[in-house]
């Protein structure tokens, strides 16, 4: 069964609906400059509300050791999704509950992504000046080889309308969406969240 993450959750009500929808994971974005960024204070009630009922992932960029400790030990989010310029060696020190998010535009980007360690690997659309959540799709054929060797998480412009096709064409281990299920950045549309999960589950 395809793993589903709803990313960029910013409030408890949206988090609760994601749990009810049957998704597998929630992403909380801590990247400065992101339209979906939450502070530790904003994240804490979300974590407390749903921890133990769904997997929680912290979306981060170039986190310090102190930030990692605060996220994992004080806030209680074990999984880290690295969106910065982290080298493979940095990711290695954070494994096993961490994975790299790689921006894909061409075959060279896909080859670079393959060099990162860990079982999971997220691939997103490369957009200049953005680190995800752009709503733009890339050529899925660029990462077909990665689906054979990794727990590949496909992101980048996925919506309830196209995610079933993505699952059928690429057969990724998981899918990830943020902008595809929102009213506005950081505010989820419950109907779209439900429709997204149903589309994935119904894909054959």
Phi and psi restraints in degrees (value plus and minus 20) as a CYANA .aco file:
   2 UNK   PHI     -86.2   -46.2
   2 UNK   PSI     109.0   149.0
   3 UNK   PHI     -93.6   -53.6
   3 UNK   PSI     117.8   157.8
   4 UNK   PHI    -146.0  -106.0
   4 UNK   PSI     107.7   147.7
   5 UNK   PHI    -139.6   -99.6
   5 UNK   PSI     111.5   151.5
   6 UNK   PHI    -122.3   -82.3
   6 UNK   PSI      94.1   134.1
   7 UNK   PHI    -123.7   -83.7
   7 UNK   PSI     139.3   179.3
   8 UNK   PHI      56.9    96.9
   8 UNK   PSI       8.7    48.7
   9 UNK   PHI     -94.2   -54.2
   9 UNK   PSI     116.2   156.2
  10 UNK   PHI    -146.3  -106.3
  10 UNK   PSI     -20.2    19.8
  11 UNK   PHI    -171.3  -131.3
  11 UNK   PSI     142.0   182.0
  12 UNK   PHI     -85.3   -45.3
  12 UNK   PSI     -61.8   -21.8
  13 UNK   PHI     -79.1   -39.1
  13 UNK   PSI     -64.7   -24.7
  14 UNK   PHI     -85.0   -45.0
  14 UNK   PSI     -60.5   -20.5
  15 UNK   PHI     -81.2   -41.2
  15 UNK   PSI     -63.7   -23.7
  16 UNK   PHI     -81.0   -41.0
  16 UNK   PSI     -60.7   -20.7
  17 UNK   PHI     -87.4   -47.4
  17 UNK   PSI     -58.1   -18.1
  18 UNK   PHI     -80.2   -40.2
  18 UNK   PSI     -62.5   -22.5
  19 UNK   PHI     -79.5   -39.5
  19 UNK   PSI     -68.3   -28.3
  20 UNK   PHI     -84.0   -44.0
  20 UNK   PSI     -48.6    -8.6
  21 UNK   PHI     -88.7   -48.7
  21 UNK   PSI     -41.2    -1.2
  22 UNK   PHI      77.1   117.1
  22 UNK   PSI     -12.1    27.9
  23 UNK   PHI     -85.7   -45.7
  23 UNK   PSI     141.5   181.5
  24 UNK   PHI    -114.8   -74.8
  24 UNK   PSI     -44.0    -4.0
  25 UNK   PHI    -171.6  -131.6
  25 UNK   PSI     135.1   175.1
  26 UNK   PHI    -140.7  -100.7
  26 UNK   PSI     118.5   158.5
  27 UNK   PHI    -127.6   -87.6
  27 UNK   PSI     109.1   149.1
  28 UNK   PHI    -129.8   -89.8
  28 UNK   PSI     103.4   143.4
  29 UNK   PHI    -115.5   -75.5
  29 UNK   PSI      99.9   139.9
  30 UNK   PHI    -131.6   -91.6
  30 UNK   PSI      -5.3    34.7
  31 UNK   PHI    -100.3   -60.3
  31 UNK   PSI     103.2   143.2
  32 UNK   PHI     -81.6   -41.6
  32 UNK   PSI     115.0   155.0
  33 UNK   PHI      73.3   113.3
  33 UNK   PSI     -33.4     6.6
  34 UNK   PHI     -93.2   -53.2
  34 UNK   PSI     124.7   164.7
  35 UNK   PHI     -90.3   -50.3
  35 UNK   PSI     -33.4     6.6
  36 UNK   PHI    -134.2   -94.2
  36 UNK   PSI      -2.7    37.3
  37 UNK   PHI     -86.5   -46.5
  37 UNK   PSI     119.4   159.4
  38 UNK   PHI    -141.2  -101.2
  38 UNK   PSI     130.3   170.3
  39 UNK   PHI    -105.8   -65.8
  39 UNK   PSI     149.2   189.2
  40 UNK   PHI     -79.6   -39.6
  40 UNK   PSI     -57.8   -17.8
  41 UNK   PHI     -85.8   -45.8
  41 UNK   PSI     -57.9   -17.9
  42 UNK   PHI     -93.4   -53.4
  42 UNK   PSI     -52.7   -12.7
  43 UNK   PHI     -95.5   -55.5
  43 UNK   PSI     -51.8   -11.8
  44 UNK   PHI     -75.4   -35.4
  44 UNK   PSI     -69.4   -29.4
  45 UNK   PHI     -84.9   -44.9
  45 UNK   PSI     -49.6    -9.6
  46 UNK   PHI     -85.8   -45.8
  46 UNK   PSI     -67.8   -27.8
  47 UNK   PHI     -80.0   -40.0
  47 UNK   PSI     -66.0   -26.0
  48 UNK   PHI     -84.2   -44.2
  48 UNK   PSI     -51.8   -11.8
  49 UNK   PHI     -93.2   -53.2
  49 UNK   PSI     -55.3   -15.3
  50 UNK   PHI    -141.1  -101.1
  50 UNK   PSI     -24.0    16.0
  51 UNK   PHI     -77.8   -37.8
  51 UNK   PSI     115.8   155.8
  52 UNK   PHI      70.8   110.8
  52 UNK   PSI     -32.9     7.1
  53 UNK   PHI    -129.1   -89.1
  53 UNK   PSI     -34.7     5.3
  54 UNK   PHI    -179.4  -139.4
  54 UNK   PSI     132.6   172.6
  55 UNK   PHI     -92.1   -52.1
  55 UNK   PSI     116.7   156.7
  56 UNK   PHI    -132.3   -92.3
  56 UNK   PSI     114.0   154.0
  57 UNK   PHI    -146.5  -106.5
  57 UNK   PSI     112.3   152.3
  58 UNK   PHI    -115.2   -75.2
  58 UNK   PSI     101.3   141.3
  59 UNK   PHI    -109.2   -69.2
  59 UNK   PSI      98.2   138.2
  60 UNK   PHI    -155.7  -115.7
  60 UNK   PSI     144.5   184.5
  61 UNK   PHI    -156.6  -116.6
  61 UNK   PSI      98.2   138.2
  62 UNK   PHI      32.3    72.3
  62 UNK   PSI      31.1    71.1
  63 UNK   PHI     -90.5   -50.5
  63 UNK   PSI     124.9   164.9
  64 UNK   PHI     -99.3   -59.3
  64 UNK   PSI     146.6   186.6
  65 UNK   PHI     -80.2   -40.2
  65 UNK   PSI     -57.1   -17.1
  66 UNK   PHI     -85.5   -45.5
  66 UNK   PSI     -59.5   -19.5
  67 UNK   PHI     -87.2   -47.2
  67 UNK   PSI     -59.8   -19.8
  68 UNK   PHI     -81.7   -41.7
  68 UNK   PSI     -64.0   -24.0
  69 UNK   PHI     -82.3   -42.3
  69 UNK   PSI     -62.5   -22.5
  70 UNK   PHI     -84.8   -44.8
  70 UNK   PSI     -61.7   -21.7
  71 UNK   PHI     -83.6   -43.6
  71 UNK   PSI     -66.1   -26.1
  72 UNK   PHI    -101.5   -61.5
  72 UNK   PSI     -65.6   -25.6
  73 UNK   PHI    -110.9   -70.9
  73 UNK   PSI     -56.4   -16.4
  74 UNK   PHI    -114.2   -74.2
  74 UNK   PSI     -62.7   -22.7
  75 UNK   PHI    -105.9   -65.9
  75 UNK   PSI     -51.1   -11.1
  76 UNK   PHI      72.3   112.3
  76 UNK   PSI       6.5    46.5
  77 UNK   PHI    -127.0   -87.0
  77 UNK   PSI      93.0   133.0
  78 UNK   PHI    -101.3   -61.3
  78 UNK   PSI     -63.1   -23.1
  79 UNK   PHI    -101.0   -61.0
  79 UNK   PSI     117.1   157.1
  80 UNK   PHI    -140.8  -100.8
  80 UNK   PSI     113.0   153.0
  81 UNK   PHI    -132.3   -92.3
  81 UNK   PSI      91.3   131.3
  82 UNK   PHI    -110.2   -70.2
  82 UNK   PSI      97.5   137.5
  83 UNK   PHI    -132.7   -92.7
  83 UNK   PSI     -12.5    27.5
  84 UNK   PHI    -117.4   -77.4
  84 UNK   PSI    -164.6  -124.6
  85 UNK   PHI    -121.9   -81.9
  85 UNK   PSI      10.6    50.6
  86 UNK   PHI     -83.3   -43.3
  86 UNK   PSI     110.0   150.0
  87 UNK   PHI     -97.7   -57.7
  87 UNK   PSI     144.7   184.7
  88 UNK   PHI     -74.2   -34.2
  88 UNK   PSI     -55.4   -15.4
  89 UNK   PHI     -84.4   -44.4
  89 UNK   PSI     -55.7   -15.7
  90 UNK   PHI     -86.4   -46.4
  90 UNK   PSI     -62.8   -22.8
  91 UNK   PHI     -82.4   -42.4
  91 UNK   PSI     -60.3   -20.3
  92 UNK   PHI     -75.4   -35.4
  92 UNK   PSI     -60.4   -20.4
  93 UNK   PHI     -89.2   -49.2
  93 UNK   PSI     -38.7     1.3
  94 UNK   PHI    -118.8   -78.8
  94 UNK   PSI     -28.6    11.4
  95 UNK   PHI     -87.2   -47.2
  95 UNK   PSI     137.9   177.9
  96 UNK   PHI    -109.6   -69.6
  96 UNK   PSI     -35.3     4.7
  97 UNK   PHI    -113.3   -73.3
  97 UNK   PSI      40.0    80.0
  98 UNK   PHI    -177.1  -137.1
  98 UNK   PSI     133.9   173.9
  99 UNK   PHI    -173.4  -133.4
  99 UNK   PSI     136.9   176.9
 100 UNK   PHI    -113.6   -73.6
 100 UNK   PSI     121.1   161.1
 101 UNK   PHI    -121.0   -81.0
 101 UNK   PSI     102.6   142.6
 102 UNK   PHI    -136.9   -96.9
 102 UNK   PSI     111.4   151.4
 103 UNK   PHI    -103.8   -63.8
 103 UNK   PSI     111.3   151.3
 104 UNK   PHI    -138.6   -98.6
 104 UNK   PSI     108.7   148.7
 105 UNK   PHI    -149.3  -109.3
 105 UNK   PSI     -52.3   -12.3
 106 UNK   PHI    -168.0  -128.0
 106 UNK   PSI    -198.4  -158.4
 107 UNK   PHI     -83.7   -43.7
 107 UNK   PSI     -51.6   -11.6
 108 UNK   PHI     -84.5   -44.5
 108 UNK   PSI     -58.2   -18.2
 109 UNK   PHI     -83.8   -43.8
 109 UNK   PSI     -59.7   -19.7
 110 UNK   PHI     -85.5   -45.5
 110 UNK   PSI     -59.1   -19.1
 111 UNK   PHI     -86.1   -46.1
 111 UNK   PSI     -59.9   -19.9
 112 UNK   PHI     -83.5   -43.5
 112 UNK   PSI     -61.8   -21.8
 113 UNK   PHI     -79.6   -39.6
 113 UNK   PSI     -58.0   -18.0
 114 UNK   PHI     -83.9   -43.9
 114 UNK   PSI     -39.5     0.5
 115 UNK   PHI    -100.4   -60.4
 115 UNK   PSI     -26.4    13.6
 116 UNK   PHI    -104.9   -64.9
 116 UNK   PSI     121.7   161.7
 117 UNK   PHI     -99.1   -59.1
 117 UNK   PSI     158.0   198.0
 118 UNK   PHI      76.6   116.6
 118 UNK   PSI     138.3   178.3
 119 UNK   PHI     -93.0   -53.0
 119 UNK   PSI     -66.4   -26.4
 120 UNK   PHI    -104.8   -64.8
 120 UNK   PSI     129.9   169.9
 121 UNK   PHI    -171.7  -131.7
 121 UNK   PSI     106.1   146.1
 122 UNK   PHI    -122.2   -82.2
 122 UNK   PSI     115.1   155.1
 123 UNK   PHI    -139.8   -99.8
 123 UNK   PSI     112.6   152.6
 124 UNK   PHI    -152.7  -112.7
 124 UNK   PSI     152.6   192.6
 125 UNK   PHI    -100.6   -60.6
 125 UNK   PSI     111.8   151.8
 126 UNK   PHI     -98.4   -58.4
 126 UNK   PSI      99.9   139.9
 127 UNK   PHI    -153.0  -113.0
 127 UNK   PSI     105.2   145.2
 128 UNK   PHI     -76.6   -36.6
 128 UNK   PSI     108.9   148.9
 129 UNK   PHI      61.9   101.9
 129 UNK   PSI     -16.7    23.3
 130 UNK   PHI    -146.7  -106.7
 130 UNK   PSI     129.6   169.6
 131 UNK   PHI    -137.9   -97.9
 131 UNK   PSI      15.0    55.0
 132 UNK   PHI      99.3   139.3
 132 UNK   PSI     150.9   190.9
 133 UNK   PHI      50.4    90.4
 133 UNK   PSI       5.1    45.1
 134 UNK   PHI    -108.9   -68.9
 134 UNK   PSI     -37.5     2.5
 135 UNK   PHI      59.1    99.1
 135 UNK   PSI      -8.1    31.9
 136 UNK   PHI    -125.9   -85.9
 136 UNK   PSI     123.4   163.4
 137 UNK   PHI    -118.4   -78.4
 137 UNK   PSI     125.0   165.0
 138 UNK   PHI    -131.7   -91.7
 138 UNK   PSI     155.7   195.7
 139 UNK   PHI     -93.2   -53.2
 139 UNK   PSI      87.0   127.0
 140 UNK   PHI     -81.4   -41.4
 140 UNK   PSI     -46.6    -6.6
 141 UNK   PHI     -83.1   -43.1
 141 UNK   PSI     -40.5    -0.5
 142 UNK   PHI     -84.9   -44.9
 142 UNK   PSI     -42.1    -2.1
 143 UNK   PHI    -137.8   -97.8
 143 UNK   PSI      -2.0    38.0
 144 UNK   PHI     -81.2   -41.2
 144 UNK   PSI     -57.8   -17.8
 145 UNK   PHI     -85.2   -45.2
 145 UNK   PSI     -53.6   -13.6
 146 UNK   PHI     -86.7   -46.7
 146 UNK   PSI     -48.2    -8.2
 147 UNK   PHI     -86.9   -46.9
 147 UNK   PSI     -39.1     0.9
 148 UNK   PHI    -105.6   -65.6
 148 UNK   PSI     -39.0     1.0
 149 UNK   PHI    -140.9  -100.9
 149 UNK   PSI     -32.7     7.3
 150 UNK   PHI    -152.9  -112.9
 150 UNK   PSI     141.5   181.5
 151 UNK   PHI    -101.9   -61.9
 151 UNK   PSI      64.2   104.2
 152 UNK   PHI    -102.0   -62.0
 152 UNK   PSI     107.6   147.6
 153 UNK   PHI    -126.8   -86.8
 153 UNK   PSI      97.1   137.1
 154 UNK   PHI    -111.4   -71.4
 154 UNK   PSI     106.4   146.4
 155 UNK   PHI    -149.7  -109.7
 155 UNK   PSI     157.9   197.9
 156 UNK   PHI      83.6   123.6
 156 UNK   PSI      68.9   108.9
 157 UNK   PHI      51.7    91.7
 157 UNK   PSI      -0.1    39.9
 158 UNK   PHI     -98.8   -58.8
 158 UNK   PSI     115.4   155.4
 159 UNK   PHI    -156.2  -116.2
 159 UNK   PSI     151.8   191.8
 160 UNK   PHI     -79.8   -39.8
 160 UNK   PSI     -41.9    -1.9
 161 UNK   PHI    -103.0   -63.0
 161 UNK   PSI     -48.4    -8.4
 162 UNK   PHI    -137.0   -97.0
 162 UNK   PSI     -28.0    12.0
 163 UNK   PHI     -89.2   -49.2
 163 UNK   PSI     -52.8   -12.8
 164 UNK   PHI     -83.3   -43.3
 164 UNK   PSI     -60.9   -20.9
 165 UNK   PHI     -82.8   -42.8
 165 UNK   PSI     -60.5   -20.5
 166 UNK   PHI     -81.7   -41.7
 166 UNK   PSI     -63.2   -23.2
 167 UNK   PHI     -85.1   -45.1
 167 UNK   PSI     -60.7   -20.7
 168 UNK   PHI     -89.3   -49.3
 168 UNK   PSI     -61.4   -21.4
 169 UNK   PHI     -94.4   -54.4
 169 UNK   PSI     -65.8   -25.8
 170 UNK   PHI    -121.0   -81.0
 170 UNK   PSI     -47.1    -7.1
 171 UNK   PHI      31.7    71.7
 171 UNK   PSI      33.9    73.9
 172 UNK   PHI     -91.7   -51.7
 172 UNK   PSI     140.9   180.9
 173 UNK   PHI     -86.6   -46.6
 173 UNK   PSI     -56.1   -16.1
 174 UNK   PHI    -168.9  -128.9
 174 UNK   PSI     146.3   186.3
 175 UNK   PHI    -152.1  -112.1
 175 UNK   PSI     134.7   174.7
 176 UNK   PHI    -161.6  -121.6
 176 UNK   PSI     114.0   154.0
 177 UNK   PHI    -160.4  -120.4
 177 UNK   PSI     130.1   170.1
 178 UNK   PHI    -151.5  -111.5
 178 UNK   PSI     -91.1   -51.1
 179 UNK   PHI     -85.0   -45.0
 179 UNK   PSI     -44.8    -4.8
 180 UNK   PHI     -90.7   -50.7
 180 UNK   PSI     -28.2    11.8
 181 UNK   PHI    -152.2  -112.2
 181 UNK   PSI      14.9    54.9
 182 UNK   PHI    -140.6  -100.6
 182 UNK   PSI     132.2   172.2
 183 UNK   PHI     -94.3   -54.3
 183 UNK   PSI     -75.1   -35.1
 184 UNK   PHI    -161.0  -121.0
 184 UNK   PSI     144.2   184.2
 185 UNK   PHI     -72.0   -32.0
 185 UNK   PSI     102.1   142.1
 186 UNK   PHI      71.7   111.7
 186 UNK   PSI     -27.9    12.1
 187 UNK   PHI    -140.1  -100.1
 187 UNK   PSI      91.1   131.1
 188 UNK   PHI    -100.6   -60.6
 188 UNK   PSI     128.5   168.5
 189 UNK   PHI    -115.5   -75.5
 189 UNK   PSI      91.0   131.0
 190 UNK   PHI     -75.1   -35.1
 190 UNK   PSI     -58.2   -18.2
 191 UNK   PHI     -85.8   -45.8
 191 UNK   PSI     -59.2   -19.2
 192 UNK   PHI     -90.4   -50.4
 192 UNK   PSI     -57.2   -17.2
 193 UNK   PHI     -80.1   -40.1
 193 UNK   PSI     -68.9   -28.9
 194 UNK   PHI     -81.6   -41.6
 194 UNK   PSI     -63.9   -23.9
 195 UNK   PHI     -83.8   -43.8
 195 UNK   PSI     -57.1   -17.1
 196 UNK   PHI     -83.2   -43.2
 196 UNK   PSI     -68.9   -28.9
 197 UNK   PHI     -82.5   -42.5
 197 UNK   PSI     -63.4   -23.4
 198 UNK   PHI     -84.1   -44.1
 198 UNK   PSI     -57.2   -17.2
 199 UNK   PHI     -84.3   -44.3
 199 UNK   PSI     -61.4   -21.4
 200 UNK   PHI     -85.6   -45.6
 200 UNK   PSI     -67.0   -27.0
 201 UNK   PHI     -85.4   -45.4
 201 UNK   PSI     -48.1    -8.1
 202 UNK   PHI    -108.6   -68.6
 202 UNK   PSI     -26.3    13.7
 203 UNK   PHI     -91.6   -51.6
 203 UNK   PSI     113.9   153.9
